[in-house]
Amino acid sequence: MNVIVFGANGQLGRTFQYLENDYRDEFQFHFYSSNVADISNVERLKQLKSDIVPDVVINCAAYTKVDLAETEVDLAYLVNVDGVRNLAQVFQESMIVHYSTDYVYHNECAMPLKESDPLDPKGIYAKSKLLGEIELAKYADNYLIMRTSWVYSPFGQNFVKTMLRLGKDNTELKIVNDQIGCPTYTFDIVKASMELIKYHYNREEKRTTEVYNFANEGTISWYDFAKVIFRFADVNIKLIPISSAEFNLIAPRPEWSKLNLQKVKNVLDTKIPHWLESINHCLSHIKANA
Ligand SMILES: NC(=O)c1ccc[n+]([C@@H]2O[C@H](COP(=O)([O-])OP(=O)(O)OC[C@H]3O[C@@H](n4cnc5c(N)ncnc54)[C@H](OP(=O)(O)O)[C@@H]3O)[C@@H](O)[C@H]2O)c1
């Protein structure tokens, strides 16, 4: 099967590149970073399709700067809404795998959030991600959406790497302790994505329009997660728990981001790792490649 991955230089895209060999028997990957294929450029997408008509399009491209989106509104919508619509319209013959966020729920119900729960995104990034989902559903008839949370990896920018960097130059750090959810490791997202693609391809009805939550198992606050990162990384630092209001973030974040994983678990053969196992793997990877 031919697979095109857009946004290949982001943390999820780079993880697909890293794990490509594991899927070589069945999948031939073609990776496009933003400078080679801008998903907001519909003519460029048509040109690419004239070279390869992929069986699967994996969209790792996104505008992900949650706070900056409040001022870069047009750019956030251009990538997260128009870009996704372009993919849906140009790659009509392909299955489109797309990623969205726990922020689309923003529902403080304190029960794990189900795919069917009401959606109430707050902030430009979250709103643009939901609109992207809506456009995909409107223009494509073969797609998978995976809503995930608190994504990290050994690659690119994320909370884990920020902690390791700040841990080098600081003796104490203030970390938010009133946002609860689950950090999700890109290696686990890639593995689950590939299983879902195979599952839907092997069914008699090859087309799908499913939305799945996907995160690692377990629940934690950013503050407790930071404590574990520093403990595993053997960094001695004082952590001070603070509220989101004290941290003064520009864009609103949900206090409750725990995703209900039952739907995806009904399909996956592989057990979803607990966040503790995955952060251990990520930190070992970073250490081994330092
Ligand atoms: N990060 C999180 O905590 C989080 C949480 C929940 C859901 N998600 C979702 O998970 C997915 C993957 O996130 P990630 O963390 O891997 O994001 P990321 O590291 O920020 O990567 C996004 C990639 O998209 C590329 N891109 C931006 N605009 C583009 C355009 N117009 N055309 C083509 N590529 C473009 C960027 O290119 P450049 O390299 O040129 O900037 C970057 O390489 C996204 O859909 C995101 O919304 C992320």
The ligand as an SDF file (V2000), in Angstrom:
LIG
                    3D

 48 52  0  0  0  0  0  0  0  0999 V2000
    1.3060   18.3930   20.4660 N   0  0  0  0  0  0  0  0  0  0  0  0
    0.2690   18.0830   21.2510 C   0  0  0  0  0  0  0  0  0  0  0  0
    0.3410   18.1620   22.4840 O   0  0  0  0  0  0  0  0  0  0  0  0
   -1.0040   17.5850   20.6370 C   0  0  0  0  0  0  0  0  0  0  0  0
   -2.0800   17.2500   21.4900 C   0  0  0  0  0  0  0  0  0  0  0  0
   -3.2460   16.7650   20.9170 C   0  0  0  0  0  0  0  0  0  0  0  0
   -3.3420   16.6180   19.5470 C   0  0  0  0  0  0  0  0  0  0  0  0
   -2.2970   16.9650   18.7520 N   0  0  0  0  0  0  0  0  0  0  0  0
   -2.4310   16.8230   17.3040 C   0  0  0  0  0  0  0  0  0  0  0  0
   -1.5350   15.8100   16.8660 O   0  0  0  0  0  0  0  0  0  0  0  0
   -1.0810   16.1050   15.5320 C   0  0  0  0  0  0  0  0  0  0  0  0
    0.4260   16.0430   15.4670 C   0  0  0  0  0  0  0  0  0  0  0  0
    0.9510   17.0150   16.3760 O   0  0  0  0  0  0  0  0  0  0  0  0
    2.5140   17.2220   16.5820 P   0  0  0  0  0  0  0  0  0  0  0  0
    2.7220   17.4190   18.0240 O   0  0  0  0  0  0  0  0  0  0  0  0
    3.2910   16.1780   15.8560 O   0  0  0  0  0  0  0  0  0  0  0  0
    2.6990   18.6250   15.8500 O   0  0  0  0  0  0  0  0  0  0  0  0
    4.0480   19.3990   15.4940 P   0  0  0  0  0  0  0  0  0  0  0  0
    5.2250   18.7280   16.1070 O   0  0  0  0  0  0  0  0  0  0  0  0
    3.7920   20.8320   15.7570 O   0  0  0  0  0  0  0  0  0  0  0  0
    4.1370   19.1620   13.9230 O   0  0  0  0  0  0  0  0  0  0  0  0
    3.2540   19.7480   13.0340 C   0  0  0  0  0  0  0  0  0  0  0  0
    3.9250   19.7360   11.6740 C   0  0  0  0  0  0  0  0  0  0  0  0
    3.0050   20.3210   10.7470 O   0  0  0  0  0  0  0  0  0  0  0  0
    3.7570   21.0720    9.8430 C   0  0  0  0  0  0  0  0  0  0  0  0
    2.9460   22.0860    9.1790 N   0  0  0  0  0  0  0  0  0  0  0  0
    2.4760   23.2570    9.6760 C   0  0  0  0  0  0  0  0  0  0  0  0
    1.7840   23.9110    8.7240 N   0  0  0  0  0  0  0  0  0  0  0  0
    1.8220   23.1300    7.6150 C   0  0  0  0  0  0  0  0  0  0  0  0
    1.3190   23.2530    6.3100 C   0  0  0  0  0  0  0  0  0  0  0  0
    0.6040   24.3310    5.9240 N   0  0  0  0  0  0  0  0  0  0  0  0
    1.5410   22.2580    5.4170 N   0  0  0  0  0  0  0  0  0  0  0  0
    2.2670   21.1740    5.7510 C   0  0  0  0  0  0  0  0  0  0  0  0
    2.7910   20.9980    6.9910 N   0  0  0  0  0  0  0  0  0  0  0  0
    2.5610   21.9660    7.9010 C   0  0  0  0  0  0  0  0  0  0  0  0
    4.8440   21.7180   10.6810 C   0  0  0  0  0  0  0  0  0  0  0  0
    5.8680   22.1100    9.8030 O   0  0  0  0  0  0  0  0  0  0  0  0
    7.1540   22.9430   10.2540 P   0  0  0  0  0  0  0  0  0  0  0  0
    8.0960   21.8640   10.6970 O   0  0  0  0  0  0  0  0  0  0  0  0
    7.5800   23.6350    9.0210 O   0  0  0  0  0  0  0  0  0  0  0  0
    6.6630   23.8530   11.3420 O   0  0  0  0  0  0  0  0  0  0  0  0
    5.2130   20.5810   11.6140 C   0  0  0  0  0  0  0  0  0  0  0  0
    6.2730   19.8170   11.0680 O   0  0  0  0  0  0  0  0  0  0  0  0
   -1.6790   17.4710   15.1860 C   0  0  0  0  0  0  0  0  0  0  0  0
   -2.8550   17.2830   14.4430 O   0  0  0  0  0  0  0  0  0  0  0  0
   -2.0450   18.0580   16.5360 C   0  0  0  0  0  0  0  0  0  0  0  0
   -3.1040   18.9940   16.4490 O   0  0  0  0  0  0  0  0  0  0  0  0
   -1.1240   17.4240   19.2660 C   0  0  0  0  0  0  0  0  0  0  0  0
  1  2  1  0
  2  3  2  0
  2  4  1  0
  4  5  1  0
  4 48  2  0
  5  6  2  0
  6  7  1  0
  7  8  2  0
  8  9  1  0
  8 48  1  0
  9 10  1  0
  9 46  1  0
 10 11  1  0
 11 12  1  0
 11 44  1  0
 12 13  1  0
 13 14  1  0
 14 15  2  0
 14 16  1  0
 14 17  1  0
 17 18  1  0
 18 19  2  0
 18 20  1  0
 18 21  1  0
 21 22  1  0
 22 23  1  0
 23 24  1  0
 23 42  1  0
 24 25  1  0
 25 26  1  0
 25 36  1  0
 26 27  1  0
 26 35  1  0
 27 28  2  0
 28 29  1  0
 29 30  1  0
 29 35  2  0
 30 31  1  0
 30 32  2  0
 32 33  1  0
 33 34  2  0
 34 35  1  0
 36 37  1  0
 36 42  1  0
 37 38  1  0
 38 39  2  0
 38 40  1  0
 38 41  1  0
 42 43  1  0
 44 45  1  0
 44 46  1  0
 46 47  1  0
M  CHG  2   8   1  16  -1
M  END
$$$$
